[in-house]
Structure formats: structure tokens, C-alpha cells
Amino acid sequence: MLFAWICKDKPGKLQVRLDTRPEHVAFLEGLNSEKKLAFAGPFLDADGKPNGSLVVVEAPDLAAAKALSAADPYARAGLFESVEIRQWNWVFNKPAAN
């Protein structure tokens, strides 16, 4: 099953994001190599600066998706004001369908 992590950064925490980014990227690369990452990227503010994240992962259930999310270095660094995790269905332009 696919689960979307919809993450909103705490205000004023851009430096935390920048400082933690190398660990976060390595974490996502690990998920990708394990075939658990569908896609990921930051949300941007009006100035084009990152202020949140959208990460879609493959997990057997919500509990596993939550555990993966909690292991993200951004989450461990306290970057996020909120994280919503929702089951998601990829319908259009799914790479496996092309």
C-alpha cells in the first residue's frame, strides 16, 4: 500500500532543514534502494524556499508507514510542525503502468 506523508515545517526552521538535509537524502536513498520510496520532494513557500515535504512510501500498513516517518532525520531533528500520514492510491501516470 502507498502512504503519503504530508509534512509541514515549523516556522523559522529552514536552517534545521538545511543542516539535516544530507542525512534526510541518505535516508530516502535507503528507502529507494529497498523499493519502499515511490517519490518525494519539498513543498515551497512564495519565495521558493522549502517549508514542508511530501513523501510517498510503500508500506504494509499505517503502523509501518508511521514507523518509517518517525525514522526520517527531519522528524528526528524536530523540523516538522505536523505530519499527516494518509493511505494513497496512485491512479494516473503511475510509472509501472507506462
Secondary structure, DSSP 4 states (H G I P E B T S, - for coil): -EEEEEEEEPTT-HHHHHHHHHHHHHHHHHHHHTT-EEEEEEEE-TTS-EEEEEEEEE-SSHHHHHHHHHHSHHHHTT-EEEEEEEEE---SS-GGG-
